[in-house]
Every structure is written in C-alpha cells, then in structure tokens.
Amino acid sequence: MLRLKWIGFRICSSSTIFSSRALSICPDTQKSESENPVEVVSAQGLGSSRKAILNRPFVLNALTTSMVAILDGLTMGGGAGISIPGTFRVATNKTVFGAPETHIGFHPDAGASFFLSHLPGSLGEYLALTGERLNGAEMVVAGLATHFSMSTRISSIEERLGTLVTNDPSVLESALDEYSDVVIPNSNSSLRRMDTIDHCFSKETVEEIICALETEAAGQNDEWCRKTIGKLKEASPLSLKIALRSIREGRSQTFHQCLVREYRTTCHVLSKRVSGDFFEGIRARLIDKDFSPKWDPPCLEQVSREVVNQYFLPLGEDDQELELPIKKREAYI
C-alpha cells in the first residue's frame, strides 16, 4: 500500500507554478530514496525545446499496489493528477478541487481530460470550462473522491492504515469506511443543477453552450446561469475550445493516451507559435494581478477549428513525445 497525503498547497502541472512542500509520499514497505520532495516530484524541462511537464513519480506511473490519497486542502492541477487516479481518495472539510486552467490560458492536463471526462453527464465539461470549484462533499458525490472525513480525523486514519499488513483493496476500503461520513451537497451546490449542466454543456461547441445558458437565463431569470456565462466569458476563448475538445476526446481514450495528448497540447501552448495566452494569463493573474488578460484571439468567433487542431498535432522532429511506463499500471487507470 502507498499512502499519499495532500496537505493544502498547490502543484500546477506547468513548471511556471510549483510548490514542493505539498506532497508526502509514504510507501509502507520502504523509505523514499530522497528526503527532498523536489527530487520526488519535480518539474522537468525538456532541454533544447524548453518544454515542461510535471512528472508523476515513477512509482505512481507504474503503480501496481493500492494507493490511498488524502486530499486535505487544495487539490488542483498536478496535485489532482497525482492523487485522483489512485484507488482510494479521501476528501475532507478542507478539500477544494478545481480545474481553473482556462482562466490562465492553459488547458486541463496531468490526466484531467481522463478523469473529468468520466464524471456523470456533462459535469466534466462544466468543470473544465468554468473552473468551478468543488468542496470535499461534492467530490464524493461527483465520484472524484471515494470517502469523506473531517480533517481532524486524518491522523486517526493514517494510524489505522499504518496497522494494516495487506494491500487487499477490500481491507483498505473497510478501514477507510470506519472513518467515513455520509455527505449531501449544499442547497446552492452546482451539483444540484445537473439537469441544466447536462442540457447546456452537452452542446457541440462552446458557442452553443453559451447560447443554451443564455436561453436558460432569460427564460427562467436564472442567476446561476448568468454567473456561469460570466465565468466562461472571463476565460481564454482559445483555451475553452481546446479544453472542450480535450474532454470529449478523453472519453474514448485510456489514461496513458490522455497524458500523451495533453503533453502535446502543453508543448504547443508553451511554444507560442499560435498564441501566447498562457503567458498572458499568468501575467494577468499572478504577476501584475490586474485580472484583465488580453486574449489572442480575443473572442470565440476568431478561434477556428484549424487553429484548435494545431494544439493536437504530434510533436515535430525537434520535440520528444511523452513516454510512460505502462506495462504495469493500477487497475483504476
């Protein structure tokens, strides 16, 4: 059994934003070869091409033992990518999950196009395009987490797991069930709007999604729809179209195929050959903090299918495709 504890910092999948303090990886059978978290989870650049991706530790890429991820804080970007593919995911009252990449001109990566695309209905499209956050209870209801427990009980869960001498998933599940609470989404939770989400976010294009939301908002004087439209209009138009296609393709691909495709998209984004939206998004939200990005293209109508296609092309001769150890892989992925 491998225990992975997420303690409330954020690791994003690009090398631009990175916190090495966020992760504690604890194999029960042996200590990590390095005590330095940076050496366990690192943002690695690809030399001459200056491309970057957050590498899941090799032990996670080739995981054949059961893994328990404790999500006791922010779970976004690479943090979600490392933990959500695990066998068991324990959310708490401190958990905050989100995929805010479209608001910085990026795209949901680190496996997000796989696990978001497998959520009920069109919830994956909704989360990927709007960047809406979910709390721990909502993660369980949506299927992103398997258990919910109060943060104050995490130490007891870790102690209980430490007493186990088996990797049998059924035994691990029974142990986690001892500390698990039944959860119900709040009355204002977006999960209570699944009928609207499925109706609107199942549309073929981003333009049609917004049009459906506008119709709902006008017909029912729906404030939730208006706020959702506002979130979409704040995001990069190019990123919205890339994210929608990515989620849709993820439904028919394996986890490995999603990672390879996402990596290609990341390399194309960082190349700036088509648009510099990612760099503009980082400037607007993290550097100057004026929250007024100048997206290029500036509107959905100027983002053609041909432009989007360029972000899904195989890498050129000067770039190396992502290769992962997939001969041994955890059953979930």
Order of alpha helices (4+ residues) and beta strands (2+ residues): beta-beta-alpha-beta-beta-alpha-beta-beta-alpha-beta-beta-alpha-alpha-beta-alpha-beta-alpha-alpha-alpha-alpha-alpha-alpha-alpha-alpha-alpha
